[in-house]
């Protein structure tokens, strides 16, 4: 299984998904079946962008943990977001430590490394433990629009192999888009390191 690097924000492990499946086919498919109600709008199938957003939500924590989609540990969040006009954007929320700022605040607490969830290369950041002094916790959201034609057209709205396959295709497309379009922006924002 490949690991995260500066060009990788998300990964999918289909082999692990099959190996951990209670039905021998897909663990993700079992979660999709449990949440099949998310794939219809009063009986009508969802649009491709709505379907992709629902598939991603089920593929990631907290619904599925560990997720079908693994997200780089240093990100606060990575998810598709539908805007009011129905367009889909992929957004990454990133914690910025004070050394990333042009002007560093004096005396304010900063994000700190979480020793329990820490990853050697991609540190997991948390709010500071100290509650007796002010803190400046800076986050940035990096967003890229996802053209609708980059997503598969869903045909299934009921549990089964077709729904699983189409959800896997949608989430794989979002992962590829995150790694190709969003990862360079996140890397530039972080300046190549924490």
KOLDO-469626 format. One record per residue: residue number from 1; residue in three letters; x, y, z of N, C-alpha, C, O in turn. Coordinates in pm, 1 decimal. Each point is the difference from the previous one (the first is absolute). Example, Ala and Ser with C-alpha at 12.3 -4.5 7.8 and 13.67 -1.06 7.14 Angstrom:
! residues 2
     i    aa         nu         nv         nw        cau        cav        caw         cu         cv         cw         ou         ov         ow
     1   ALA     1319.0     -569.0      780.0      -89.0      119.0        0.0       90.0      120.0        0.0      103.6       -1.9       66.5
     2   SER     -138.6      106.9     -138.5       82.0      119.0        6.0      -77.0      109.0       73.0       50.9      110.8       16.9
! end
This chain:
! residues 194
     i    aa         nu         nv         nw        cau        cav        caw         cu         cv         cw         ou         ov         ow
     1   UNK       85.0     -118.3        0.0      -85.0      118.3        0.0       88.7      123.4        0.0       88.0       13.8       85.1
     2   UNK     -110.8       76.1     -180.3       78.8      123.3       -0.9      -29.1       82.3      125.1     -104.4      -15.2       63.6
     3   UNK      199.4      103.0      -29.7      -16.5       85.0      116.2      -14.7      145.2      -45.1       15.8       31.4     -117.9
     4   UNK      -45.6       54.3      211.0      -18.9      140.8      -30.3      133.1       68.2      -29.5      104.2      -35.9       54.6
     5   UNK     -111.2      135.9     -143.3      112.6       90.3      -22.9      -58.4      136.4      -33.2     -120.0       22.2       16.7
     6   UNK      204.3       69.4      -63.8      -49.6      136.2      -26.2     -101.7        5.6     -113.2      -73.9       97.7      -12.2
     7   UNK       69.5     -202.2      -70.9      -95.1       -1.7     -111.3     -120.8      -88.5       30.3      -84.0      -23.0      -87.0
     8   UNK       75.5      -26.5      210.8     -106.7      -93.4       34.6      -73.3       46.7      124.9       57.1        2.8      109.0
     9   UNK     -183.0       33.6     -125.2      -84.0       40.1      112.4      -93.3     -111.8       42.9      -43.6       -4.1      115.0
    10   UNK       12.8      -86.4     -206.6      -95.1     -108.1       29.4       41.0     -125.7      -75.3       60.2        5.3     -107.2
    11   UNK      -95.3     -119.6      167.9       30.8     -130.5      -58.9     -119.7      -92.7       14.1      -80.4       14.2       92.0
    12   UNK       69.4     -109.2     -184.3     -101.3     -105.8        6.2       73.7     -132.6       -2.6       93.8      -17.9      -77.7
    13   UNK     -136.0      -75.4      162.4       60.0     -132.8        4.0     -108.9     -103.8      -27.7      -65.3      -49.1       92.1
    14   UNK       46.8       16.6     -219.5     -103.2      -97.0      -38.4       31.7     -140.6       49.2      -91.4      -77.5       28.1
    15   UNK      219.5       43.4      -17.2       36.9     -134.0       45.9      -42.1      -17.4      146.1      -61.0     -100.9       35.6
    16   UNK       93.7      199.5       49.0      -40.0       -7.0      140.7     -152.0        1.4       13.0      -55.2      -66.3       87.8
    17   UNK      -12.2      140.9     -173.9     -145.8        6.3        3.5      -60.2     -138.0      -25.4      -95.3      -39.4       67.3
    18   UNK      150.2      -34.1     -163.7      -48.1     -136.1      -29.0       36.3      -96.6      112.6      -81.6      -83.0       40.0
    19   UNK      205.2       94.2       11.1       45.6      -92.5      104.7      -82.4       14.1      127.8      -20.4      -98.6       70.8
    20   UNK      -26.8      218.6      -40.2      -74.6       23.4      123.1     -151.1       -5.4      -19.8      -75.9       30.4       92.0
    21   UNK       32.7      -68.3     -209.5     -143.4       -3.6      -30.5      -65.1     -122.0       60.9       49.3     -111.6      -16.5
    22   UNK     -159.0      131.3       86.5      -73.1     -113.2       58.0      -65.3      -84.9     -108.9      -24.3     -119.1       19.4
    23   UNK       -4.1      181.8     -134.7      -62.6      -74.7     -109.6      102.1      -49.5     -103.1      -37.8      -58.1     -101.8
    24   UNK      167.4       81.2      128.2      104.7      -42.4      -92.6       13.9       89.4     -120.8       86.8      -23.5      -84.1
    25   UNK     -170.2      125.6       73.1        4.3       88.6     -116.9       53.9      137.9       35.0      101.8       42.2      -54.8
    26   UNK     -169.6       29.6      146.9       41.1      136.4       31.7      -54.5       43.2      135.9     -121.0       -1.3       22.8
    27   UNK      211.2       39.5       66.3      -41.8       56.3      129.1      -73.3      132.2      -23.9     -100.5       28.7       65.2
    28   UNK      151.4       51.1     -158.9      -64.3      125.8      -36.4     -141.7      -25.6      -49.3      -91.7       75.1       33.4
    29   UNK       73.0     -179.6     -112.1     -133.1      -35.1      -50.0      -98.2      -27.8      112.3     -117.8       33.9      -11.1
    30   UNK      165.2      -95.9      120.5      -87.5      -25.7      115.6      -43.4      132.0       64.0     -115.1       14.2       41.2
    31   UNK      206.1       81.0      -32.9      -35.5      131.7       54.6      -95.9       73.6      -93.4      -91.8       68.2       45.5
    32   UNK      113.3      -82.2     -174.7      -91.8       61.9      -96.3     -140.3      -57.1       16.6      -98.2       74.0       -5.8
    33   UNK       88.4     -204.0       26.2     -131.0      -63.8       18.9      -69.2       53.4      125.3     -121.3       21.0       -0.2
    34   UNK      197.8        1.0      107.0      -56.8       53.5      123.9      -49.3      143.8      -16.2      -88.4       44.7       72.9
    35   UNK      146.0       26.5     -168.3      -34.3      141.3      -20.4      -61.2       24.4     -138.0       14.0      108.5      -56.3
    36   UNK      -81.2     -209.1        2.7      -56.9       10.2     -135.5      -99.2      114.5      -13.0      -18.9       53.0     -109.5
    37   UNK      -44.8      -14.1      219.3      -97.0      110.3       -4.2       64.5      131.1      -45.6      -70.8       90.7      -43.6
    38   UNK      200.3      -79.1       52.6       70.0      123.3      -40.3       13.1       13.7     -151.6       42.1      104.5      -49.6
    39   UNK      -78.3     -210.2      -24.0       21.1        1.4     -144.2     -126.5       24.6      -81.1       -2.0      -22.3     -121.1
    40   UNK     -102.3       67.6      187.0     -120.8       40.7      -71.7      -51.6      129.9       58.9       24.7       31.9      116.3
    41   UNK      -95.6       40.8     -197.6      -66.0      122.8       43.5     -148.9      -21.8      -23.4      -50.6       24.4     -109.5
    42   UNK      -19.6      -70.8      213.6     -141.9      -35.4      -10.8      -25.5      -98.3     -113.6      -95.6       14.3      -76.2
    43   UNK      182.9     -114.4       66.3      -16.7     -104.3     -100.8       71.7       26.5     -130.2       23.9      -92.8      -77.3
    44   UNK       11.5      219.2       50.9       71.7       33.4     -123.6      150.3      -17.0       21.8       50.3       30.4      108.2
    45   UNK       22.3      -79.0     -210.3      144.4      -14.2       15.6       66.5      137.1       17.8      -52.7      102.0      -44.2
    46   UNK      167.5     -101.8      108.8       75.4      123.5       20.8       74.5       39.7     -126.3       25.4      -83.1      -87.2
    47   UNK        9.0      210.1       78.2       86.3       44.9     -109.3      139.9      -55.8       22.9       29.1      -52.1      107.7
    48   UNK       57.4       62.4     -207.9      135.2      -53.6       13.4       77.1       66.7      112.8       74.9      -67.7       70.4
    49   UNK      -90.8      198.4      -50.9       73.0       68.6      106.6      -57.3      -34.5      137.2       75.5      -15.3       96.1
    50   UNK     -207.0        3.0      -85.6      -61.5      -40.5      127.8       40.2     -143.3       35.3       28.6      -30.4      115.8
    51   UNK      -26.8      -56.3     -215.5       39.2     -138.9       20.2      144.9       -8.3       48.6       30.0      -72.7       94.6
    52   UNK       59.7      147.7     -159.9      141.4       -1.7       38.3       18.5       50.0      142.8       78.4      -57.4       75.6
    53   UNK     -149.2      163.3      -37.6       10.9       53.1      136.3      -50.6     -102.2      102.1       61.9      -18.1      104.8
    54   UNK     -172.9      -48.4     -134.0      -53.8     -101.8       90.8       95.5     -119.4        9.7       23.0      -52.2      109.0
    55   UNK       31.6        9.8     -221.0       93.2     -113.2       -1.1      123.7       31.6       83.9       48.5      -85.8       73.7
    56   UNK        2.7      208.3      -84.4      117.9       41.8       77.4      -30.9        1.7      149.9       80.3      -45.6       81.3
    57   UNK     -196.4       98.3      -46.5      -38.7        8.3      141.3       -0.7     -138.0       64.6       44.2      -15.8      113.8
    58   UNK      -93.7      -82.7     -185.2       -5.3     -135.8       53.8      138.9      -64.3       -0.4       29.5      -83.0       85.9
    59   UNK       55.6      120.2     -180.9      133.0      -60.0      -14.6      101.0       50.7      102.3      110.0      -54.3       10.1
    60   UNK     -145.8      157.6       65.9       95.0       61.4       93.0      -56.4        1.4      142.0     -119.4      -20.6       21.6
    61   UNK      208.0       45.2       73.9      -42.5       14.1      139.4      -85.6      125.2       13.3       24.5       96.7      -72.3
    62   UNK     -120.7      -93.5      158.2      -26.4      -95.9      106.6      -91.1     -115.5      -41.4      -19.4      -91.9       79.5
    63   UNK      -37.4       92.5     -200.7      -90.1     -109.3      -38.6       77.5     -131.2      -10.1      -40.2     -100.7       58.4
    64   UNK      148.9      101.7     -130.9       78.8     -121.2      -20.8      140.2       22.0       56.9       75.1       83.8      -50.0
    65   UNK      -40.5     -158.2      153.3      130.8       16.7       61.0       58.4     -137.8       32.4      -62.2      -74.0       76.3
    66   UNK      177.0       36.3     -129.5       74.1       80.7      -95.1      -76.0       11.1     -131.3      -76.5      -89.0      -37.1
    67   UNK       98.5      197.5      -30.7      -76.6       29.5     -119.6       46.0      -75.7     -123.2      113.0      -48.4       -7.5
    68   UNK     -202.8       39.6      -87.7       36.6      -49.5     -132.7       98.8       98.6      -61.9       92.0      -39.5      -71.6
    69   UNK     -112.0      168.0      100.2       93.2      104.9      -40.2       80.4       39.5      123.6      -56.9       37.8      102.5
    70   UNK      188.3      -46.6     -112.8       89.2       46.9      106.9       43.7      141.1      -32.9       40.3       28.0     -112.9
    71   UNK      -47.7       60.8      210.0       36.8      140.5      -18.7      129.9       26.3       73.6       19.8      -49.0      111.2
    72   UNK       69.3      126.5     -172.9      130.4       29.2       60.3      -18.6       54.4      141.1      -81.5       90.0       20.4
    73   UNK      154.4     -141.8       76.4      -25.6       31.9      140.9       11.7      146.7       37.4      -65.3       43.1       95.0
    74   UNK      145.4       35.1     -165.3       19.1      140.2       38.9     -114.4       90.2      -44.3       -3.4      116.8       38.7
    75   UNK      -90.0     -166.9     -118.2     -113.8       81.8      -43.3     -108.2       -3.2      107.4      -28.2     -105.1       57.4
    76   UNK      -31.7      219.6      -30.9     -112.2        4.9       93.1     -124.3      -59.6      -63.9      -83.9      -58.5       68.5
    77   UNK       72.3       73.5     -200.5     -115.6      -52.3      -72.7       30.5        1.3     -148.6       75.3       84.7      -47.8
    78   UNK     -132.7     -176.6      -23.6        3.7       -4.4     -145.8     -133.8      -57.2      -43.3      -31.3     -115.3       29.4
    79   UNK      -47.6      196.1      -99.5     -134.8      -45.4      -35.5      -55.1       78.6     -117.9       37.0      115.4      -21.4
    80   UNK     -125.6     -178.3      -55.0      -72.7       73.8     -103.0     -109.5       83.3       65.0      -61.1      -41.2       98.6
    81   UNK       37.6      157.9     -154.8     -100.8       91.8       52.5      -84.7       49.0     -117.5       53.1       47.2     -100.6
    82   UNK     -185.2      -59.0      114.5      -92.3       51.4     -101.1      -30.9      145.7       32.1      -40.0       32.1      111.9
    83   UNK       58.3       56.1     -210.0      -37.3      139.1       24.6     -149.3       17.6      -29.5      -62.4      -91.2      -54.2
    84   UNK        4.1      206.1       88.7     -144.7       18.7      -18.7      -48.0      -15.9     -144.7     -117.0      -29.8      -23.8
    85   UNK      207.7       49.8      -72.7      -36.8      -15.1     -140.7       10.3     -144.4      -48.7      -29.1      -28.7     -116.1
    86   UNK       70.8      -63.0      205.5       10.3     -140.2      -37.9      135.0      -40.7      -54.8       17.9     -115.3      -39.3
    87   UNK       79.2      208.1       35.5      134.3      -34.6      -46.1       76.1      -67.3      113.8      -22.8       28.4      117.6
    88   UNK      112.8     -117.6     -154.8       77.1      -74.7       99.0      142.0       55.3        7.4       64.0       25.3     -102.1
    89   UNK      -16.3       -7.2      224.9      137.2       43.2       25.4       63.6     -101.5       93.4      -68.3      -59.8       83.2
    90   UNK      196.6       40.5      -96.5       74.0      -84.5       92.2       81.8       93.4       88.2       80.3       79.3      -49.1
    91   UNK     -102.1      -89.8      181.7       64.8       91.4       93.8       86.7      -74.9       98.6      -37.9     -104.2       53.5
    92   UNK      156.2      160.6      -30.8       89.4      -48.9      104.6       11.7      109.0      105.3       23.4      116.6      -31.9
    93   UNK      -40.2     -156.0      158.2       23.3       92.9      111.8      134.4      -36.2       60.3       25.6     -115.3       34.8
    94   UNK       60.5      216.9      -23.3      137.2      -20.3       42.9       28.4       89.4      120.2      -35.1      118.0       -0.4
    95   UNK       98.6     -174.2      103.2       43.8       78.8      114.8      132.2       66.8      -36.3       92.7      -65.6      -47.6
    96   UNK      -84.9      195.5       70.5      123.6       74.0      -26.3       61.3       40.9      133.5      -64.2       66.6       81.3
    97   UNK      187.3     -106.7      -59.9       69.7       39.5      121.7       55.2      140.7      -17.9       11.5       49.5     -112.1
    98   UNK       22.0       13.0      221.6       43.9      139.4       -2.6      120.0       23.7      -91.0       13.2      108.2      -57.2
    99   UNK       74.8     -207.7       42.7      116.9       21.2      -86.5      -39.2       14.3     -147.8       82.8       41.5      -81.1
   100   UNK     -206.3      -74.7       44.9      -47.1       19.9     -136.1      -44.3      144.2      -25.4      -17.7       39.7     -115.2
   101   UNK        0.1       37.2      219.5      -52.5      135.9      -12.3      112.1       99.0      -24.9      110.8      -16.1       51.0
   102   UNK     -140.2      118.5     -129.7       98.2      104.9      -27.0       33.4       76.3      128.0      115.0       38.2       21.7
   103   UNK     -214.5      -16.4       61.9       20.5       68.5      127.4      -45.7      -94.7      110.2     -117.4      -36.1        8.1
   104   UNK      211.3       -3.1       75.7      -29.8      -98.2      104.0      -49.0       69.2      126.4       63.4       94.2       47.4
   105   UNK     -174.4     -139.5        7.0      -51.7       60.4      123.0       85.4      -39.6      120.3       48.6     -112.8        8.8
   106   UNK      -31.5      206.2       82.3       79.6      -26.9      120.6      -92.9      -40.6      113.9     -104.9       60.9       20.8
   107   UNK      144.3     -163.7       52.1      -70.5      -38.2      121.1     -127.6      -78.9      -18.8      -65.2      -34.6       98.5
   108   UNK       27.5        5.2     -220.8     -122.2      -76.8      -24.7       35.1     -146.9      -24.6       95.4      -31.4      -71.0
   109   UNK     -172.8      -55.7      130.0       20.8     -143.2      -21.5      -31.2      -34.4     -145.1      -77.8       68.5      -66.4
   110   UNK      139.8     -175.8       18.8      -11.2      -43.6     -138.6      -52.2     -144.3       -1.4      -12.1      -63.0      105.1
   111   UNK      -18.5       11.5     -224.5      -29.7     -141.9      -14.2      115.3      -78.4       59.0      114.3       45.4       -4.6
   112   UNK     -142.3     -162.1       60.0      105.9      -85.7       51.4      -15.5     -140.3      -57.1     -109.0      -41.3      -39.5
   113   UNK      219.3      -30.0       36.2       -2.6     -138.0      -49.7      -74.2      -88.5       98.7       18.1       10.9      121.2
   114   UNK     -101.5      -98.2     -174.6      -71.8      -96.8       82.6       88.7     -123.0       14.8       21.4      -71.9      -97.6
   115   UNK       31.3       45.8      218.8       91.8     -113.9       15.8      -67.2     -135.7      -16.1       68.3      -99.5      -24.6
   116   UNK     -199.1       93.3       37.7      -70.9     -128.2       -7.8      -36.9      -35.8     -143.3      -11.8     -117.7      -33.8
   117   UNK       -6.2      217.8      -49.4      -38.1      -24.2     -139.6      108.1       44.0      -97.3      -23.0        5.8     -120.8
   118   UNK      140.8       25.1      173.6      103.2       58.6      -83.8       50.4      -96.9     -105.4        9.2     -120.7       22.5
   119   UNK       22.3      175.7     -135.6       55.9      -71.5     -113.1      135.0       66.0      -26.0        9.4      122.6       -6.1
   120   UNK       93.9     -203.1       -9.0      136.0       54.8      -10.2       13.5      107.3     -107.6       54.5      107.3       26.0
   121   UNK     -102.8     -134.9     -144.3       16.7       94.1     -111.3     -112.2      102.0       -7.3       22.6      113.2      -42.9
   122   UNK     -143.1     -150.9       83.8     -116.4       86.7      -10.4      -57.8       21.3      140.2      -91.7      -71.4       40.4
   123   UNK      144.4      168.8       33.5      -44.0       16.9      139.0     -147.5       35.6       11.0      -52.0       83.1      -74.4
   124   UNK      -13.5     -148.3      169.6     -140.1       28.3       30.2       -0.3      112.8      102.1       59.7      -12.4      106.9
   125   UNK     -126.2      121.5     -139.6       -1.1      117.1       87.5     -132.1       10.5       74.2     -106.1      -32.2      -53.6
   126   UNK      114.6       78.1      178.2     -116.6       21.6       85.7        9.3      137.8       62.8      105.4       63.7       -2.1
   127   UNK     -216.1      -18.6       57.8       -0.2      123.9       78.0       90.1      -19.9      121.1       13.8     -112.1       48.8
   128   UNK       48.2      220.1        0.7       89.9      -13.7      114.7      -74.5      -40.1      126.6     -117.3       32.4       18.3
   129   UNK      188.7     -103.8       68.6      -57.2      -40.6      128.2      -20.6      118.2       92.8      -94.4        2.5       78.9
   130   UNK      182.6       94.7      -88.6       -4.9      113.3       93.1     -127.5       81.6      -22.4      -22.6       55.2     -107.6
   131   UNK      -59.3      -49.3      211.9     -123.2       79.2       -9.0       12.8      131.0       75.5      -95.8       77.0        7.9
   132   UNK      214.6      -51.1       48.1       18.6      120.2       78.8       59.4      116.0      -79.4       26.7      106.1       56.5
   133   UNK       -5.7     -124.9     -186.8       49.1      111.6      -81.7      -68.0       -1.7     -136.6      -47.2     -104.2      -45.3
   134   UNK       42.6      218.6      -19.0      -65.0        7.1     -131.3       76.2      -81.3     -104.9      120.7      -22.0       10.8
   135   UNK     -193.9      -20.9     -110.5       58.6      -76.5     -109.2      -44.7       59.8     -132.9     -109.7       54.6      -11.4
   136   UNK      195.4      -65.9      -87.4      -34.4       35.7     -136.8       16.3     -126.6      -82.7      111.9      -41.9      -29.4
   137   UNK     -224.9      -19.0       -8.2       -0.5     -123.7      -76.9      -45.2       33.0     -141.4     -118.7       20.1      -25.7
   138   UNK      213.3      -14.9      -63.8      -26.1       41.4     -137.3      -28.6     -122.5      -85.8       75.1      -97.5        2.1
   139   UNK     -184.1      103.5      -77.1      -30.1     -105.7      -97.2      -20.2       65.0     -136.0      -39.2      116.1      -10.7
   140   UNK       66.7     -193.0      -90.7      -23.0       44.9     -136.6      -83.8     -104.5      -70.1       17.0     -119.9       22.3
   141   UNK     -107.7      165.6     -107.5      -76.1      -90.3      -85.6       47.4       20.2     -142.8        1.3      111.8      -51.5
   142   UNK       36.9     -220.6      -10.7       41.1        2.0     -139.3     -107.7      -75.2      -76.8      -34.9     -112.6       35.5
   143   UNK      -17.0      173.9     -139.3     -114.6      -56.0      -70.9       23.5        2.7     -150.3       51.9       97.4      -54.5
   144   UNK      -90.8     -206.0      -11.7        3.9       -4.1     -146.1     -135.2      -48.1      -51.0      -58.4      -92.3       56.9
   145   UNK        8.3      153.9     -163.6     -125.8      -47.9      -57.9       23.0     -131.9      -74.1      106.9      -23.7      -56.3
   146   UNK     -209.0      -60.7       57.7        6.6     -128.1      -70.4     -100.1        4.3     -114.3     -120.8        5.3       23.1
   147   UNK      170.3       -7.5     -145.9      -93.8       -1.4     -112.6      -87.3     -125.0        4.3       49.9     -109.9       24.4
   148   UNK     -178.3      125.9      -47.6      -94.3     -111.5        3.9       36.3     -112.9      -93.6      -28.7     -116.1       29.0
   149   UNK       91.5      148.1     -141.2       32.0     -105.5      -96.7      112.5      -90.3       48.9       27.3     -102.5      -62.5
   150   UNK       38.5      137.8      172.4      104.4      -85.8       56.8      -56.7     -107.1       93.2       75.1      -79.7       56.2
   151   UNK     -206.8       77.8      -39.9      -62.8      -96.9       90.5      -89.2      -95.1      -79.1      -64.2       40.1      -97.0
   152   UNK       60.7     -167.0      139.5      -86.4      -95.7      -70.8     -147.2       28.1       26.9      -36.1       48.4      107.3
   153   UNK      -47.0      -78.2     -203.5     -145.1       13.3       15.9      -53.0     -120.5       76.6       16.7     -113.5      -44.7
   154   UNK      -79.8      136.1      158.5      -50.9     -114.2       76.5     -126.4      -58.0      -63.4      -83.1       72.2      -55.1
   155   UNK       71.4     -203.2       64.7     -121.6      -66.2      -47.8      -69.9      -74.6      112.5     -118.8      -30.8      -10.1
   156   UNK      192.4        1.4      117.9      -55.8      -80.2      110.2      -39.6       89.2      116.5       66.5       99.3       29.8
   157   UNK     -174.3     -135.7       34.6      -40.7       69.3      122.1      -34.5     -100.0      110.5      -39.9       38.1      110.0
   158   UNK       56.1     -166.8     -141.8      -27.2     -105.2       98.7      129.3      -76.4       27.8       88.9       -4.5      -85.0
   159   UNK      -78.2      -55.6      203.6      120.8      -75.0       34.3       27.1     -111.4     -100.7      -91.9      -58.9      -56.9
   160   UNK      219.3       32.2       37.1       40.5     -107.1      -90.2      132.9       32.5      -64.5       61.3      103.1       27.5
   161   UNK      -18.8     -192.1     -112.6      132.0       16.9      -61.8        7.9      120.4      -92.8      106.1       61.1      -12.7
   162   UNK     -216.9      -26.1      -52.5        3.0      116.8      -88.6       19.7      127.6       81.2       81.7       84.6      -36.1
   163   UNK     -155.6      -70.6      144.7       17.3      117.5       86.3      142.4        4.3       55.1       62.1      106.2        2.7
   164   UNK      -10.5     -219.8       40.7      136.5       -4.3       53.3      100.4       41.8     -106.8       87.3       82.9       25.7
   165   UNK      -99.1     -139.5     -144.5       91.8       33.5     -108.9       -6.8      148.8      -34.4      103.5       65.1      -14.2
   166   UNK     -223.5      -11.7        1.1      -13.9      141.0      -36.9       51.9       92.4      111.0       59.9      103.7      -28.7
   167   UNK      -82.6     -141.1      155.3       51.7       79.6      112.0      152.8       -7.4        4.1       66.5       99.9       27.3
   168   UNK      -11.3     -218.4      -54.4      146.0      -12.8       -4.7       57.7       86.7     -112.3      102.4       65.7       18.5
   169   UNK     -167.5      -65.7     -133.2       47.7       82.7     -112.4       -5.2      148.0       36.2       94.5       73.8      -28.0
   170   UNK     -203.6      -29.9       89.7      -14.1      141.0       38.1      106.8       39.7      101.7       64.0      104.1      -14.5
   171   UNK      -44.7     -186.9      117.7      100.2       35.0      101.8      141.4       -7.3      -57.0       84.5       82.5       34.7
   172   UNK      -57.7     -179.2     -121.2      131.6       -6.9      -63.9       26.5      122.6      -86.4      112.3       50.4       -2.7
   173   UNK     -214.1       -2.0      -67.8       16.8      121.9      -79.2       28.4      120.3       89.5       83.5       84.1      -33.6
   174   UNK     -152.8      -75.6      147.8       24.8      110.8       93.0      139.6       -9.0       60.4       66.9      102.0       16.7
   175   UNK      -22.9     -221.8       15.9      136.1      -18.0       52.2      102.0       43.8     -104.4       94.3       72.2       32.3
   176   UNK     -112.1     -114.9     -156.4       92.2       38.9     -106.9        1.4      151.5      -17.8      105.9       60.1      -18.3
   177   UNK     -222.6        0.1       23.8       -9.2      145.8      -15.1       68.0       70.7      116.9       69.5       99.7      -19.8
   178   UNK      -89.2     -150.8      142.1       65.2       58.4      117.5      151.3       -5.5      -14.5       69.4       97.1       30.0
   179   UNK      -19.1     -209.1      -75.3      144.7      -16.9      -10.9       59.6       78.4     -116.7      113.1       47.8        8.5
   180   UNK     -187.9      -34.8     -115.9       51.5       69.7     -118.6      -16.3      151.4        9.2       92.8       74.1      -32.3
   181   UNK     -209.6      -27.5       76.1      -29.2      144.3       -1.7       18.1       69.0      135.4       46.3      114.0        5.9
   182   UNK      -82.2     -181.8      101.4        0.2       63.1      131.6      133.9      -15.4       71.7       43.7       92.9       67.9
   183   UNK       21.4     -206.4      -81.3      126.8      -24.6       70.2      106.5      104.6      -30.8       67.6       44.2       92.9
   184   UNK      -48.6       -1.7     -218.9      101.4      102.7      -24.8      -30.6      132.7       71.5       91.7       69.5       43.7
   185   UNK     -219.1      -35.3      -32.1      -37.4      123.7       68.9       27.7      -10.2      149.8       48.7       94.9       61.4
   186   UNK      -79.9     -210.5       -3.3       28.2      -22.3      142.1      150.1        1.8       24.5       45.7       61.2       96.5
   187   UNK       32.2     -127.3     -182.4      145.3       -1.6       15.0       57.2      141.5       -8.4       88.7       36.2       77.4
   188   UNK     -139.1       42.5     -170.2       47.2      138.9      -12.5      -35.7       80.6      125.0       81.3       78.7       48.4
   189   UNK     -200.9      -97.7        3.1      -43.5       69.3      120.7       88.9      -34.4      118.6       35.9       88.1       78.1
   190   UNK       -0.7     -213.9      -64.2       81.7      -45.0      113.0      148.4       21.5      -21.2       79.7      -18.6       92.0
   191   UNK      -42.1       58.0     -213.5      141.1       25.8      -26.7       86.9     -123.8        7.2      119.3        9.2       29.0
   192   UNK     -177.7     -124.3      -55.2       76.3     -124.6       -2.2       28.1      -59.5      135.7       76.2      -96.2        9.6
   193   UNK     -134.6      149.7       95.3       25.1      -60.4      130.7      -80.8       64.9      108.1      -66.7      100.9      -22.9
   194   UNK       72.1     -156.6      137.5      -72.8       49.2      117.9       93.6       83.7       81.6      -38.9       52.4      104.4
! end
